[in-house]
């Protein structure tokens, strides 16, 4: 542990903060990469910034608590860090979407919450816990997909938005055919206008492999302008 924050030199401050920033980038980036590869809203940049922010808040909290220690006054290093827990809830809440009775984004919100906790561990200097926790989170996210795919099979649910140029309504028949050909069950279907195009919001269930084939097949249908998984 370095001296009181009031007497620290620039070199001491750099040696204190730089390792924490470096590990926050590594841990946040590791989790963010997994989210980015799955095309989730909170990707590499978001998770790195959350991890760095939580680490810096915690580190500054620790330093501030020792500012007047030579005079016999000790601060509470947990006061600033404790606000991270409640503050990150607003950011996580922004990733949760309620759409026609279906809740989306809970996993992303939970990931953000855990990344903030990892940042706190790094902020107090426990780099080992931060790395172990980051690897554990990635393993959970990856292995849970394998479990869902192999064990749960066709009980998986998916949702996507399809932007189409369909003035005569013929695209709906082609999309229904794509569902049938890929052994997917359509659970809900909604159409809304977007300028000169129509947006088809589809919720369906099936096997992950069939879902991927369905998405690729959509791009081959004339009139499909955009496909976005939600």
MARZAZA-896618 format. One record per atom (N, C-alpha, C): x, y, z; residue in one letter. Coordinates in steps of 0.001 Angstrom, whole numbers, padded with zeros to 6 digits, always signed. Example, Ala and Ser with C-alpha at 12.3 -4.5 7.8 and 13.67 -1.06 7.14 Angstrom:
<nodes>
+013190-005690+007800a/+012300-004500+007800a/+013200-003300+007800a/+012850-002250+007080s/+013670-001060+007140s/+012900+000030+007870s/
</nodes>
This chain:
<nodes>
+000849-001194+000000x/+000000+000000+000000x/+000876+001232+000000x/+000615+002231-000871x/+001413+003430-000937x/+000969+004405+000127x/+001694+005518+000266x/+001430+006473+001329x/+000115+007190+001164x/-000077+008225+002033x/-001329+008971+001973x/-001434+009697+000655x/-002662+009864+000175x/-002877+010438-001152x/-002421+011880-001245x/-002367+012596-000105x/-001969+013995-000131x/-000490+014156-000456x/+000325+013142-000216x/+001773+013239-000403x/+002284+012422-001587x/+001420+011951-002421x/+001843+011087-003514x/+002450+011903-004650x/+003497+011355-005232x/+004090+011969-006415x/+003389+011443-007657x/+003684+012081-008802x/+003075+011639-010056x/+003474+010204-010367x/+004723+009851-010094x/+005189+008486-010360x/+004437+007474-009510x/+004198+007818-008250x/+003465+006911-007365x/+002006+006766-007805x/+001414+007873-008241x/+000037+007808-008718x/-000079+006936-009968x/+000896+007096-010877x/+000876+006290-012091x/+001052+004813-011773x/+001954+004505-010856x/+002169+003097-010487x/+000957+002517-009781x/+000151+003379-009179x/-001062+002919-008489x/-002209+002705-009475x/-002401+003642-010403x/-003560+003598-011287x/-003341+002783-012563x/-002169+002835-013160x/-001959+002175-014450x/-002227+000674-014425x/-001730-000088-013434x/-002057-001527-013422x/-003562-001784-013321x/-004255-000943-012561x/-005697-001108-012419x/-006424-000835-013733x/-005996+000204-014434x/-006606+000499-015728x/-006328-000620-016728x/-005094-001120-016729x/-004717-002189-017656x/-005555-003441-017418x/-005681-003862-016165x/-006464-005072-015869x/-007947-004844-016128x/-008413-003622-015911x/-009819-003323-016206x/-010090-003434-017703x/-009148-002971-018525x/-009293-003087-019974x/-009312-004558-020395x/-008417-005365-019804x/-008334-006778-020160x/-009602-007526-019747x/-010021-007331-018495x/-011184-008070-017982x/-012475-007609-018648x/-012656-006298-018759x/-013854-005788-019419x/-013887-006149-020891x/-012717-006095-021530x/-012648-006451-022949x/-012911-007913-023210x/-012487-008778-022297x/-012708-010219-022453x/-014200-010536-022451x/-014911-009962-021496x/-016361-010182-021428x/-017064-009463-022569x/-016622-008247-022876x/-017234-007481-023955x/-017082-008141-025305x/-015967-008840-025509x/-015750-009534-026784x/-016800-010611-026996x/-017103-011360-025932x/-018130-012395-026046x/-019481-011782-026388x/-019805-010647-025762x/-021067-009958-026045x/-021077-009388-027468x/-019930-008889-027898x/-019830-008301-029242x/-020029-009355-030314x/-019460-010544-030099x/-019587-011620-031080x/-021025-012100-031214x/-021831-011865-030174x/-023239-012246-030229x/-024134-011068-030634x/-023497-009976-031035x/-024235-008803-031516x/-025175-008238-030459x/-024691-008174-029213x/-025481-007626-028116x/-025207-006123-027983x/-026155-005373-027389x/-025992-003917-027323x/-024789-003453-026499x/-024448-004153-025429x/-023294-003794-024608x/-022115-004660-025034x/-021249-004112-025895x/-020138-004881-026443x/-018814-004554-025775x/-017742-004565-026571x/-016394-004381-026026x/-016231-003017-025373x/-016583-001948-026084x/-016364-000602-025552x/-017150-000377-024261x/-018397-000788-024264x/-019237-000557-023083x/-018693-001280-021858x/-018341-002549-022005x/-017860-003320-020857x/-016499-002842-020378x/-015635-002423-021297x/-014336-001880-020877x/-014527-000599-020083x/-015387+000290-020578x/-015611+001562-019884x/-016242+001346-018509x/-017165+000397-018410x/-017785+000102-017111x/-016747-000419-016133x/-015903-001320-016599x/-014886-001913-015723x/-013851-000859-015295x/-013418-000019-016228x/-012473+001043-015889x/-013110+002027-014913x/-014354+002413-015184x/-015030+003367-014313x/-015188+002852-012899x/-015644+001612-012755x/-015807+001035-011420x/-014466+000925-010698x/-013423+000570-011463x/-012083+000456-010872x/-011570+001811-010394x/-011759+002849-011220x/-011275+004178-010849x/-012037+004742-009652x/-013366+004568-009652x/-014145+005046-008512x/-013681+004387-007214x/-013449+003094-007288x/-013014+002371-006090x/-011617+002809-005669x/-010711+002959-006641x/-009334+003368-006330x/-009299+004753-005713x/-010049+005683-006304x/-010102+007045-005766x/-010713+007037-004374x/-011709+006199-004157x/-012332+006088-002837x/-011322+005638-001791x/-010485+004671-002168x/-009451+004187-001244x/-008455+005288-000935x/-008033+006037-001953x/-007061+007112-001740x/-007648+008235-000886x/-008892+008601-001171x/-009522+009685-000410x/-009682+009341+001063x/-009865+008069+001340x/-010064+007659+002735x/-008795+007824+003570x/-007631+007932+002919x/-006365+008066+003648x/-005807+009482+003594x/-006540+010423+003015x/-006019+011778+002829x/-005623+012432+004151x/-006455+012298+005173x/-006196+012935+006463x/-005787+011924+007534x/-005273+010765+007076x/-004938+009706+008043x/-003820+010136+008999x/-002884+010999+008542x/-001790+011441+009408x/-002296+012305+010552x/-003495+012899+010374x/-004089+013716+011427x/-005022+012902+012314x/-005108+011613+012036x/-005952+010752+012838x/-007369+010611+012335x/-007636+011138+011132x/-008980+011037+010559x/-008962+010076+009380x/-009738+009023+009499x/-009815+008030+008433x/-011208+008077+007794x/-011228+008076+006486x/-012502+008050+005787x/-012971+006619+005546x/-014187+006495+005050x/-014753+005183+004739x/-014527+004897+003258x/-013632+003972+002910x/-013333+003707+001494x/-014484+003062+000737x/-015505+002626+001457x/-016616+001943+000783x/-017732+002901+000368x/-017671+004163+000780x/-018796+005068+000540x/-018992+005372-000944x/-017908+005701-001638x/-018030+005977-003075x/-018266+004679-003831x/-017506+003645-003483x/-017640+002369-004189x/-019052+001798-004045x/-019695+002051-002899x/-021034+001512-002682x/-022044+002088-003664x/-021806+003318-004114x/-022732+003940-005060x/-022646+003318-006452x/-021568+002598-006727x/-021441+001924-008025x/-022552+000892-008181x/-022854+000192-007094x/-023854-000873-007138x/-025213-000329-007559x/-025600+000801-006941x/-026895+001387-007295x/-026825+002128-008631x/-025706+002794-008886x/-025575+003547-010133x/-025580+002676-011371x/-024954+001512-011276x/-024890+000631-012443x/-026257+000063-012776x/-027173+000105-011805x/-028524-000388-012052x/-029246+000422-013114x/-028994+001739-013164x/-029623+002565-014185x/-029118+002195-015577x/-027817+001928-015672x/-027250+001544-016960x/-027775+000179-017388x/-027844-000757-016437x/-028377-002084-016747x/-029840-002033-017122x/-030593-001156-016436x/-032007-001028-016750x/-032237-000538-018174x/-031300+000253-018685x/-031434+000762-020048x/-031265-000300-021110x/-030684-001438-020763x/-030484-002510-021739x/-031647-003491-021767x/-032596-003350-020817x/-033737-004262-020737x/-034904-003683-021527x/-035445-004467-022416x/-036533-004030-023279x/-037743-004928-023046x/-038899-004311-022880x/-040138-005064-022778x/-040894-004886-024090x/-041111-005988-024777x/-041752-005921-026089x/-042831-006988-026204x/-044100-006556-026198x/-045230-007448-026410x/-045162-008671-025495x/-044934-008401-024203x/-044969-009467-023204x/-043674-010238-023056x/-042631-009897-023832x/-041355-010593-023746x/-040285-009644-023217x/-039504-010105-022243x/-038437-009300-021674x/-037131-009673-022361x/-036445-008677-022923x/-035182-008893-023613x/-034078-008082-022936x/-032868-008612-022910x/-031718-007872-022401x/-031353-008150-020955x/-031997-009120-020323x/-031678-009404-018926x/-030252-009921-018763x/-029809-010765-019689x/-028446-011301-019604x/-027425-010180-019758x/-027678-009262-020694x/-026771-008132-020884x/-026729-007261-019632x/-027879-007012-019024x/-027934-006212-017797x/-027171-006898-016666x/-027340-008207-016536x/-026627-008959-015495x/-025122-008933-015743x/-024730-008997-017021x/-023309-008950-017367x/-022703-007611-016970x/-023416-006524-017251x/-022950-005196-016870x/-022768-005100-015359x/-023703-005664-014621x/-023648-005654-013158x/-022413-006387-012643x/-022129-007550-013242x/-020968-008334-012826x/-019666-007637-013222x/-019629-007013-014407x/-018425-006302-014849x/-018091-005173-013878x/-019108-004481-013362x/-018872-003431-012368x/-018259-004028-011095x/-018747-005195-010687x/-018183-005855-009506x/-016723-006240-009742x/-016421-006693-010949x/-015032-007029-011294x/-014163-005781-011219x/-014700-004648-011703x/-013969-003393-011622x/-013670-002995-010185x/-014614-003239-009280x/-014393-002934-007862x/-013255-003791-007309x/-013246-005076-007662x/-012159-005966-007215x/-010799-005453-007707x/-010760-005027-008959x/-009513-004498-009513x/-009134-003197-008815x/-010150-002382-008497x/-009887-001100-007841x/-009230-001233-006483x/-009510-002306-005748x/-008882-002508-004437x/-007586-003306-004555x/-007171-003581-005801x/-005891-004253-006020x/-005945-005751-006129x/-007144-006354-006141x/-007251-007807-006264x/-007396-008177-007739x/-006288-008052-008464x/-006287-008366-009888x/-006579-009841-010135x/-006118-010695-009219x/-006325-012135-009393x/-007819-012475-009375x/-008552-011871-008439x/-010001-012119-008368x/-010687-011590-009621x/-010242-010431-010094x/-010834-009855-011296x/-010679-010750-012512x/-009482-011300-012695x/-009224-012174-013837x/-010021-013468-013721x/-010007-014068-012528x/-010748-015321-012329x/-012238-015107-012566x/-012777-014001-012053x/-014199-013711-012237x/-014522-013482-013709x/-013639-012796-014434x/-013876-012528-015860x/-013907-013816-016666x/-012946-014690-016410x/-012924-015975-017108x/-014173-016782-016767x/-014600-016731-015505x/-015790-017474-015090x/-017038-016965-015808x/-017149-015633-015954x/-018307-015055-016637x/-018350-015498-018095x/-017194-015445-018767x/-017142-015856-020175x/-017511-017336-020309x/-017011-018175-019410x/-017329-019601-019460x/-018825-019833-019263x/-019424-019094-018334x/-020865-019234-018106x/-021641-018841-019354x/-021270-017721-019975x/-021984-017247-021155x/-021836-018211-022330x/-020639-018765-022496x/-020391-019661-023625x/-020994-021045-023380x/-020747-021610-022189x/-021216-022966-021911x/-022734-023026-021764x/-023339-021936-021302x/-024798-021937-021186x/-025448-022026-022562x/-024824-021395-023564x/-025345-021514-024935x/-025248-022951-025434x/-024125-023603-025117x/-023941-024999-025518x/-024992-025882-024845x/-025234-025630-023553x/-026232-026400-022808x/-027629-026187-023397x/-027969-024912-023671x/-029284-024618-024237x/-029469-025288-025590x/-028391-025271-026376x/-028483-025814-027725x/-028594-027330-027713x/-027785-027997-026889x/-027723-029459-026894x/-028799-030121-026026x/-029100-029499-024875x/-030009-030134-023929x/-031442-029622-024094x/-031604-028303-024123x/-032950-027753-024241x/-033510-027890-025648x/-032604-027933-026612x/-033006-028178-028002x/-033968-027155-028532x/-035146-027598-028958x/-036067-026729-029680x/-036922-025849-028777x/-036615-025764-027504x/-037378-024889-026620x/-036823-023464-026601x/-035756-023196-027373x/-035156-021869-027390x/-036056-020881-028115x/-036076-019646-027625x/-036900-018595-028225x/-035998-017546-028873x/-036438-016997-029988x/-035692-015987-030727x/-036644-014882-031165x/-036070-013741-031533x/-036866-012631-032056x/-036016-011845-033041x/-036657-011338-034076x/-035944-010532-035056x/-036884-009526-035712x/-036294-008472-036220x/-037016-007466-036988x/-036575-007551-038445x/-037534-007592-039349x/-037239-007701-040774x/-037834-006482-041472x/-036979-005668-042070x/-037431-004500-042825x/-037581-004925-044289x/-038797-004776-044827x/-039074-005281-046167x/-039728-004200-047027x/-039505-004334-048317x/-040215-003521-049307x/-041294-004416-049896x/-042506-004307-049325x/-043559-005284-049612x/-044914-004599-049812x/-045065-003818-050891x/-046332-003093-051085x/-047525-004008-051332x/-047304-005225-051839x/-048408-006120-052172x/-048614-007228-051137x/-047783-007255-050095x/-047955-008257-049049x/-047466-009641-049415x/-046659-009762-050455x/-046188-011087-050885x/-045025-011596-050033x/-044320-010679-049375x/-043152-011079-048591x/-043551-011959-047401x/-044725-011746-046876x/-045145-012502-045701x/-045241-013991-046016x/-045701-014296-047208x/-045795-015704-047609x/-044401-016316-047719x/-043444-015556-048284x/-042075-016063-048430x/-041420-016280-047070x/-041677-015376-046125x/-041101-015513-044785x/-041714-016697-044054x/-043030-016894-044226x/-043677-018067-043616x/-043097-019363-044167x/-042799-019374-045444x/-042159-020548-046051x/-040784-020793-045436x/-040039-019705-045201x/-038712-019843-044598x/-038808-020424-043194x/-039837-020028-042448x/-040050-020609-041124x/-040285-022113-041228x/-041155-022500-042128x/-041509-023918-042276x/-040315-024744-042740x/-039541-024223-043685x/-038401-024967-044228x/-037300-025163-043197x/-037240-024277-042213x/-036191-024386-041193x/-036712-024925-039860x/-037914-025525-039883x/-038476-026176-038694x/-038589-025239-037495x/-038965-023986-037745x/-039149-023004-036693x/-040647-022758-036477x/-041021-022556-035229x/-042425-022308-034893x/-042636-020827-034634x/-043497-020205-035414x/-043779-018777-035256x/-044730-018587-034071x/-044274-017820-033066x/-045078-017601-031860x/-045838-016276-031898x/-045256-015260-032512x/-045906-013953-032560x/-045425-013213-033800x/-046294-012336-034318x/-046015-011675-035592x/-046651-010289-035556x/-045872-009254-035875x/-046399-007892-035845x/-045841-007109-037036x/-046655-006234-037614x/-046251-005424-038759x/-046465-003954-038425x/-045455-003140-038707x/-045575-001701-038489x/-044876-000972-039626x/-045372+000219-040020x/-044750+000969-041116x/-043480+001683-040668x/-042534+001831-041573x/-041323+002623-041338x/-040991+003342-042648x/-041554+004515-042820x/-041365+005237-044068x/-042034+004500-045212x/-041276+004232-046264x/-041815+003511-047416x/-041723+002004-047250x/-041131+001539-046154x/-040974+000113-045915x/-041903-000354-044792x/-041929-001675-044592x/-042675-002285-043490x/-041695-003039-042592x/-041963-003016-041297x/-041121-003722-040332x/-041913-004895-039770x/-041400-006108-039968x/-042030-007324-039461x/-041271-007768-038214x/-041939-007765-037079x/-041338-008241-035834x/-041820-009664-035583x/-040881-010599-035606x/-041226-012022-035482x/-040614-012606-034215x/-041417-013364-033492x/-040933-014124-032348x/-041227-015589-032601x/-040215-016412-032454x/-040347-017810-032837x/-039452-018681-031974x/-039660-019976-032045x/-038877-020917-031251x/-038360-022034-032153x/-037257-022634-031716x/-036660-023709-032494x/-035229-023954-032092x/-034502-024648-032919x/-033114-025001-032670x/-032214-023849-033094x/-031111-023643-032356x/-030214-022530-032666x/-029653-022625-034081x/-029319-023845-034515x/-028785-024011-035861x/-029801-023645-036929x/-031078-024027-036704x/-032135-023669-037649x/-032371-022164-037667x/-032226-021546-036510x/-032375-020091-036423x/-031317-019384-037278x/-030078-019847-037206x/-029013-019240-038006x/-029270-019418-039503x/-029731-020601-039886x/-030048-020842-041298x/-031189-019949-041762x/-032169-019741-040885x/-033310-018893-041215x/-032871-017455-041466x/-032005-016933-040606x/-031514-015562-040768x/-030769-015406-042085x/-029928-016387-042418x/-029187-016334-043681x/-030132-016425-044880x/-031163-017244-044756x/-032115-017409-045848x/-032916-016137-046093x/-033175-015378-045031x/-033934-014135-045178x/-033221-013160-046112x/-031898-013111-046009x/-031143-012172-046847x/-031231-012533-048324x/-031589-013768-048620x/-031711-014181-050018x/-033083-013931-050612x/-034018-013439-049793x/-035377-013173-050287x/-035428-011768-050887x/-035823-011614-052136x/-035916-010291-052755x/-036893-009397-051990x/-036474-008189-051717x/-037337-007259-050998x/-036953-007078-049540x/-036118-007958-049003x/-035654-007812-047618x/-034545-006767-047582x/-034746-005700-046822x/-033782-004604-046744x/-032865-004695-045541x/-033385-005265-044461x/-032599-005317-043229x/-033143-006426-042332x/-032241-007121-041653x/-032620-008130-040671x/-031836-007842-039388x/-032546-007682-038279x/-031897-007366-037014x/-032423-008301-035931x/-031512-009023-035286x/-031905-009901-034191x/-032107-009075-032923x/-033145-009354-032175x/-033441-008602-030949x/-033629-009551-029776x/
</nodes>
